[in-house]
């Protein structure tokens, strides 16, 4: 294992400049969910260069590659990277700034793809040193519901061969470049979208007695729904109800006929998730009707909560410490953000770990989904090396991995 580790470290250093160039190309050419056609072309070109066979057109623009070691049927590990960008106008002034107006890899998916391509090249170089197969999942449309993960699953990516484990990495700005973080058990929340329309009776703002004010009623609804979290939810179950959009198309002296509310509800319990949907509907419609209005509530069912398999996460923590050293392996806290990787975790033992990207000395510390998001690119060497190390170590003959 020591020799394998040293070889992966050497290859990661050797491939670093190439992977940086890959990341720059992807960052300059972002594509939104379900539109990743040029991105797919680029990935396929690289896999051709590396001599890795693949299937494209999975879930639209997705790609599944296979790196086959000794006795390919001996086992399988799947590694996943997401491909889509966000509708964000980049504010960075760097040599690889997005060349596509209004689109940006503001969530680091360019890093994920670059690291997985780097890991794929490493694994192809060392394929005679592990048993089984590494399945490479380049997944489209993580940012837009229903997400590419469930579509890929429905199209059979978890079969022929069936992975023992599925592993993904995701950048995060509260870890330094060179560090990774893991958390076993529930890690990221379920996410559902709330759409409420309050229908009242508009009129002149100076004659409130002649209207049924949907703005006032919508305000009561927003405040009341916050009390689900503070007064109904079990304090032991993390829950968020937030509204990010309110549209009331009136003016200073015009009360509109209707108001539209849009928000999100997130939690870690499937039974409570169902119950909170009922509470939102009942409370919103009850308040509206009690104040003389009507109310339409639609809740769009989104991603489930992500549960990192305990056994796999413990194995990866041990392997990460062996590869990076204990000081560079951190324990994560739960987050209320969401990930469609959760669908993989519902089917098979899975783990999403975090890749640190921050360097405060260089001023690189912006949050994900912001116009100034960027990474210290030394994270690429860590990301590709760790992914290759995880996969090849888990596929070592059993006698060499019993300590795990």
BELRAWO-V705803 format. One record per backbone hydrogen bond with DSSP energy under -0.5 kcal/mol. CO is the residue of the C=O (numbers start at 1). NH is the residue of the N-H. If there is no record, write none. Layout:
co = {CO | CO}
nh = {NH | NH}
//
This chain:
co = {1 | 2 | 3 | 4 | 5 | 6 | 7 | 8 | 9 | 10 | 11 | 12 | 13 | 15 | 16 | 17 | 18 | 19 | 20 | 21 | 22 | 23 | 24 | 25 | 27 | 28 | 31 | 32 | 35 | 36 | 37 | 38 | 39 | 40 | 41 | 42 | 43 | 44 | 45 | 46 | 47 | 47 | 48 | 51 | 53 | 55 | 57 | 58 | 59 | 62 | 62 | 63 | 64 | 65 | 66 | 66 | 67 | 67 | 70 | 71 | 71 | 72 | 75 | 76 | 76 | 77 | 78 | 79 | 80 | 81 | 86 | 86 | 88 | 92 | 94 | 99 | 100 | 104 | 104 | 105 | 106 | 106 | 108 | 108 | 109 | 110 | 111 | 112 | 113 | 114 | 115 | 116 | 117 | 118 | 119 | 120 | 121 | 122 | 124 | 126 | 127 | 127 | 130 | 132 | 133 | 133 | 134 | 134 | 135 | 135 | 136 | 136 | 137 | 137 | 138 | 139 | 140 | 141 | 144 | 147 | 148 | 149 | 150 | 151 | 152 | 153 | 156 | 161 | 165 | 166 | 167 | 168 | 170 | 172 | 172 | 175 | 175 | 176 | 179 | 180 | 181 | 182 | 185 | 187 | 188 | 192 | 193 | 194 | 195 | 196 | 196 | 197 | 197 | 198 | 198 | 199 | 201 | 203 | 204 | 207 | 208 | 211 | 212 | 212 | 213 | 214 | 215 | 216 | 217 | 218 | 219 | 220 | 221 | 222 | 223 | 224 | 225 | 225 | 226 | 226 | 227 | 227 | 228 | 228 | 234 | 236 | 238 | 240 | 242 | 245 | 246 | 247 | 248 | 251 | 253 | 254 | 254 | 255 | 256 | 257 | 259 | 260 | 261 | 262 | 262 | 263 | 264 | 265 | 266 | 267 | 269 | 270 | 271 | 272 | 273 | 274 | 275 | 276 | 277 | 278 | 279 | 280 | 281 | 282 | 283 | 284 | 285 | 286 | 287 | 288 | 288 | 289 | 294 | 296 | 298 | 298 | 299 | 300 | 300 | 303 | 305 | 306 | 306 | 306 | 307 | 308 | 309 | 310 | 311 | 312 | 313 | 314 | 315 | 316 | 317 | 318 | 319 | 320 | 320 | 321 | 325 | 326 | 328 | 328 | 330 | 330 | 335 | 337 | 339 | 340 | 341 | 341 | 342 | 343 | 344 | 344 | 349 | 350 | 351 | 351 | 353 | 354 | 354 | 355 | 356 | 357 | 358 | 359 | 359 | 360 | 363 | 364 | 367 | 370 | 371 | 371 | 375 | 376 | 377 | 378 | 378 | 379 | 380 | 381 | 382 | 383 | 384 | 385 | 386 | 387 | 388 | 389 | 390 | 391 | 393 | 395 | 397 | 398 | 401}
nh = {5 | 6 | 7 | 8 | 9 | 10 | 11 | 12 | 13 | 14 | 15 | 16 | 16 | 19 | 20 | 21 | 22 | 23 | 24 | 25 | 26 | 27 | 28 | 29 | 30 | 99 | 85 | 35 | 37 | 40 | 41 | 42 | 43 | 44 | 45 | 46 | 47 | 48 | 49 | 50 | 51 | 52 | 51 | 53 | 66 | 64 | 60 | 62 | 61 | 57 | 58 | 138 | 55 | 136 | 53 | 68 | 69 | 134 | 132 | 74 | 132 | 75 | 133 | 164 | 165 | 135 | 167 | 137 | 169 | 139 | 88 | 104 | 90 | 94 | 97 | 101 | 103 | 86 | 106 | 108 | 369 | 370 | 111 | 112 | 113 | 114 | 115 | 116 | 117 | 118 | 119 | 120 | 121 | 122 | 123 | 124 | 125 | 126 | 127 | 129 | 70 | 130 | 70 | 69 | 77 | 135 | 67 | 136 | 79 | 137 | 65 | 138 | 81 | 139 | 63 | 83 | 148 | 148 | 147 | 151 | 152 | 153 | 154 | 155 | 157 | 156 | 159 | 163 | 78 | 351 | 80 | 353 | 355 | 175 | 357 | 357 | 358 | 179 | 356 | 330 | 354 | 332 | 308 | 335 | 306 | 265 | 300 | 263 | 298 | 198 | 261 | 199 | 296 | 200 | 259 | 294 | 212 | 255 | 207 | 210 | 211 | 213 | 201 | 214 | 217 | 218 | 219 | 220 | 221 | 222 | 223 | 224 | 225 | 226 | 227 | 227 | 228 | 229 | 229 | 230 | 231 | 232 | 232 | 233 | 237 | 238 | 268 | 266 | 264 | 262 | 248 | 260 | 250 | 254 | 205 | 251 | 256 | 203 | 214 | 200 | 198 | 247 | 196 | 244 | 245 | 194 | 242 | 192 | 240 | 190 | 273 | 274 | 275 | 276 | 277 | 278 | 279 | 280 | 281 | 282 | 283 | 284 | 285 | 286 | 287 | 288 | 289 | 290 | 291 | 291 | 293 | 292 | 199 | 197 | 195 | 300 | 301 | 193 | 302 | 191 | 307 | 187 | 188 | 308 | 309 | 185 | 313 | 314 | 315 | 316 | 317 | 318 | 319 | 320 | 321 | 322 | 323 | 324 | 325 | 325 | 328 | 329 | 180 | 330 | 182 | 332 | 189 | 189 | 342 | 343 | 344 | 345 | 346 | 347 | 347 | 348 | 166 | 309 | 168 | 353 | 170 | 181 | 356 | 172 | 178 | 376 | 177 | 362 | 364 | 363 | 365 | 359 | 370 | 373 | 91 | 92 | 377 | 379 | 380 | 381 | 382 | 383 | 384 | 385 | 386 | 387 | 388 | 389 | 390 | 391 | 392 | 393 | 394 | 395 | 396 | 131 | 400 | 401 | 404}
//
